[in-house]
Amino acid sequence: MHLDPGSLDVGLSVLAAEGSSPVHSAQLRSHLVLPRGLAWDTSVFFSDRIIYPVIPAYTRVDTGLTWQWNKNVVFSLVGQNLLKDRHLEYEDIDITTATSLVKRSVYAKLTWTH
């Protein structure tokens, strides 16, 4: 977005619209099936900096190992945002919604079906 040369818009509307999303972003995902009912998933996400509001670029890595013990029981261990202990993804400058500071996390999941 750009203002016309004769525009009377003196607000931040163009800056807010043009600078509120990253110029570059990328994702790389992998799914590997291993022996004995194991599977390994990994994802790498990159987001370029955002100009308005100012949010630095970040890279995030998530990975998980899943074991299917039998047709009814599956166990997963997952780690998210493993490169840094936290990163900012969104900041609300109008204070109408919550700012999102994504923290590193690890969780286990047990799924049992009958």
N, C-alpha and C positions, 0 to 999 in steps of 0.2 A: 504494500500500500504506500502511496505517496500522495501528498497534498498537491492540489493544483496551485500554480504560482499565485493566483489571486484569492486563495482560500482565506477565510477569516477564522478558521478553526485554530484556536490558540491553546486548546486542551491537550491532553496526552493520548487522545484516541488513536492516532496513527502509531505512536510508539507502543501503546498497549497492545494493539492488534498485531503489529508486525513483530514485536519482540517477545510475545508471550508463548512462543513455541520454539523448540530447537531447530536450527538449520539442518543439522545432520543427526541421524539416529540409526542404529543397526542392532540386529539380533542374530545370534548364531545358536542353534540348538542341535543336540546330539542325543540319540537314543540307541543304546547298545544292549542287545540281548546276549546274556552270558549263560553258561551251563548251570545246571542244578536249580532252575527256576529263578535265577537272578536277572535283574535288568538295571542298567545305570543310565540316568538322565542327567544331562548338564546343559545349562543355558548361560549365555553371556549376552548382556544387554549394554549398549552404549547410548548415552544421550548427551548431545552437545549442550553447551551453556545456553541459558535463557537470559535475554537482555533485560526484560521488564516483566515482573520483578527480577532482580539479579539472583540467578541460581547457577552455581558452578556446574560444569560438565561432570559426569560421573560414569563409571563402569561398574556393573553389578554382575556377580557370578552366583548362580544357584546350582545345586547338585543334589541328587538323591539316589539312593540304592533301594531297590524293591526286591523282596524275596517272596515268591509264591510257594508257600509250604505245601499246599494241596489245592484242590479246586475251590475250597471254601475259606481258606485262611491266607491272607496276604499281609506282610509286614513291610513298612517303609520307614526309612530314616532320611530326613531331608534337611539340608542347610541352605539358608537364603541370605543374600547380601554378604557373602563371605570375604570380600576384599577389604571392606572397611566396617567399623563398628556401627556407622550410621551415615546416611546421606540425605540431603534435602531434595525432594522431588517437586514440591509445590509450596508456594507461599502466598497466602491471601493478604494482599495489601489493604483490602477494604474491611477486613475482620468480619466477614460474613460466614466463612467456613473455616474449618481447622487447617492449619499448616501441616503438611505431611513430611515428617522426618522419619525415614524408614530405617529401622534398626536391624542389626544382624540377628538372625534367629535360627534355631535348630528345633526340630520336632520329630516325634515318632508317631506312626499311625498303624493301628492294627485293625484290619477289616475282616470280619467274620460273617459269612452268609450261610444260610441253611436252606 
